[in-house]
Amino acid sequence: MAAFVMADMAALASCLQGQWQFSRTIWEGGEAPQASASASGEMSFAPTEQPAQWLYRERGQLRMLSHGQGRPILFSRLFDYRFGQDRLDVLFADGERVGQPYQSYLLRGNMLVPAADHLCGPDCYNAAYTFDSEDAFSMETFINGPRKRTRVLTTYRRCGDGDNGGTG
């Protein structure tokens, strides 16, 4: 089966626009750790007033698996996705770090790969996106530091049964 390949950043931006559902698993610790949390929810990419800039809006529920099923924790996040000629820059769009850079990516075939490490204090964040089709992709993030060793895998599926006509 041939890999799904994006032609360029403009094609990627066009493909991402719309409504998505996500499922996330978080692992903490060393070798072959047990999943410590899971999350699910909805996400959208919507154009902003700025050209080639999308607003990533995520809302969901987090469940801590180590504490039984407990109450879900509601969360939301916003990021600015800025599509350049040869790179994607992601900036914080909520919280105390609004407008500050988070991560930068380069398009390589069916993947977005980190252009550089993102350092937050002593911790290093790296993520890569893999595109399976116009309607499905995943993001795998690794967070390493003196007291952290975390892996986060998020899978995304377009809302509407693969309908490519979602709006943001």
C-alpha positions as CSV (number, residue, x, y, z in Angstrom):
1,M,0.0,0.0,0.0
2,A,1.5,3.3,-1.0
3,A,1.9,6.1,1.6
4,F,-0.4,9.1,1.4
5,V,1.8,12.1,0.5
6,M,1.0,15.8,0.7
7,A,2.2,17.8,-2.2
8,D,3.1,20.9,-0.2
9,M,2.1,23.0,2.9
10,A,-0.8,24.6,1.1
11,A,-2.2,21.1,0.3
12,L,-1.7,20.1,3.9
13,A,-3.5,23.3,5.2
14,S,-6.4,22.6,2.9
15,C,-6.6,18.9,4.0
16,L,-6.6,19.7,7.7
17,Q,-9.5,22.3,7.6
18,G,-12.6,21.0,9.3
19,Q,-13.9,19.0,12.2
20,W,-12.0,16.0,13.7
21,Q,-12.5,13.4,16.5
22,F,-9.5,12.4,18.4
23,S,-8.4,9.6,20.8
24,R,-5.3,9.9,22.9
25,T,-3.3,7.5,25.0
26,I,-0.6,8.7,27.5
27,W,2.2,6.5,28.9
28,E,4.4,7.6,31.7
29,G,7.7,5.9,32.7
30,G,10.4,3.6,31.4
31,E,10.4,0.4,29.4
32,A,7.0,-0.9,28.3
33,P,5.0,1.2,30.7
34,Q,1.2,0.8,31.2
35,A,-1.0,3.5,29.8
36,S,-1.6,6.1,32.6
37,A,-4.3,8.2,31.0
38,S,-6.6,8.3,28.0
39,A,-8.5,11.2,26.4
40,S,-11.0,11.7,23.6
41,G,-12.9,14.6,22.1
42,E,-13.3,16.9,19.1
43,M,-10.9,19.2,17.4
44,S,-11.2,21.6,14.6
45,F,-8.9,23.5,12.2
46,A,-10.5,26.8,11.1
47,P,-9.1,29.7,9.1
48,T,-8.3,33.0,10.9
49,E,-8.2,36.5,9.5
50,Q,-4.5,36.0,8.7
51,P,-3.6,34.2,5.5
52,A,-2.3,30.7,5.8
53,Q,-3.1,30.5,9.5
54,W,-5.5,28.1,11.1
55,L,-6.8,28.0,14.6
56,Y,-6.5,24.6,16.2
57,R,-9.3,24.2,18.9
58,E,-9.4,21.0,21.0
59,R,-12.0,20.0,23.6
60,G,-12.1,16.7,25.4
61,Q,-12.2,14.6,28.4
62,L,-9.2,13.1,30.2
63,R,-9.4,9.9,32.3
64,M,-6.6,8.9,34.6
65,L,-6.3,5.1,34.3
66,S,-4.2,4.6,37.3
67,H,-7.0,5.8,39.6
68,G,-9.8,3.6,38.2
69,Q,-12.4,5.2,36.0
70,G,-13.0,8.2,38.2
71,R,-14.5,11.4,37.0
72,P,-13.4,12.7,33.6
73,I,-11.4,15.9,33.6
74,L,-12.6,18.4,30.9
75,F,-9.9,20.2,29.0
76,S,-9.5,22.5,26.0
77,R,-6.5,23.9,24.1
78,L,-5.9,26.4,21.4
79,F,-2.9,26.7,19.0
80,D,-2.1,28.9,16.0
81,Y,-0.9,26.8,13.0
82,R,1.0,29.0,10.6
83,F,1.7,27.4,7.2
84,G,4.8,28.8,5.5
85,Q,6.3,27.9,2.2
86,D,8.4,25.1,3.6
87,R,7.5,24.8,7.3
88,L,4.6,24.8,9.7
89,D,5.0,26.9,12.9
90,V,2.7,26.1,15.9
91,L,2.3,28.8,18.5
92,F,0.4,28.9,21.8
93,A,-3.0,30.6,21.5
94,D,-4.3,30.3,25.0
95,G,-2.9,30.5,28.6
96,E,0.0,32.6,29.7
97,R,2.1,31.8,26.6
98,V,-0.2,33.2,23.9
99,G,1.9,34.0,20.8
100,Q,5.0,32.1,21.9
101,P,6.4,29.4,19.6
102,Y,5.6,25.8,20.5
103,Q,7.0,23.6,17.7
104,S,8.0,23.9,14.1
105,Y,7.7,21.1,11.5
106,L,9.0,20.2,8.0
107,L,6.9,18.3,5.5
108,R,8.5,15.0,4.5
109,G,6.3,12.8,2.4
110,N,3.4,11.7,4.5
111,M,4.9,13.1,7.7
112,L,5.5,16.4,9.5
113,V,8.8,16.0,11.3
114,P,10.3,18.4,14.0
115,A,12.4,21.2,12.6
116,A,13.9,21.6,16.1
117,D,13.4,20.5,19.7
118,H,11.0,22.4,21.9
119,L,12.5,23.0,25.3
120,C,10.3,23.7,28.3
121,G,12.5,24.2,31.3
122,P,14.6,21.0,31.6
123,D,12.1,19.0,29.4
124,C,12.4,18.4,25.7
125,Y,9.2,17.9,23.6
126,N,9.3,16.3,20.2
127,A,6.3,15.3,18.0
128,A,5.8,14.0,14.6
129,Y,2.6,13.7,12.5
130,T,1.9,10.8,10.2
131,F,-0.9,11.2,7.5
132,D,-2.6,8.0,6.5
133,S,-5.3,9.6,4.3
134,E,-7.2,12.9,3.9
135,D,-9.4,11.6,6.7
136,A,-7.0,10.1,9.2
137,F,-3.7,11.1,10.8
138,S,-1.8,10.6,14.0
139,M,0.6,12.6,16.2
140,E,3.2,11.0,18.4
141,T,4.8,13.1,21.1
142,F,7.8,12.3,23.3
143,I,8.6,14.3,26.4
144,N,11.9,13.7,28.1
145,G,13.5,15.4,31.1
146,P,15.1,14.7,34.4
147,R,11.8,13.6,35.9
148,K,9.7,12.9,32.8
149,R,9.6,10.2,30.3
150,T,6.2,10.4,28.6
151,R,4.8,9.2,25.3
152,V,1.5,10.5,23.9
153,L,-0.2,9.0,20.9
154,T,-3.1,10.9,19.4
155,T,-5.1,9.6,16.5
156,Y,-7.5,11.8,14.5
157,R,-10.4,10.9,12.3
158,R,-12.4,13.4,10.2
159,C,-16.0,13.9,11.5
160,G,-18.8,12.9,9.2
161,D,-17.8,9.4,8.3
162,G,-14.8,10.5,6.2
163,D,-16.7,13.4,4.6
164,N,-14.2,15.8,3.4
165,G,-16.6,18.7,3.5
166,G,-16.4,19.5,7.2
167,T,-16.2,23.2,8.2
168,G,-14.4,24.9,11.1
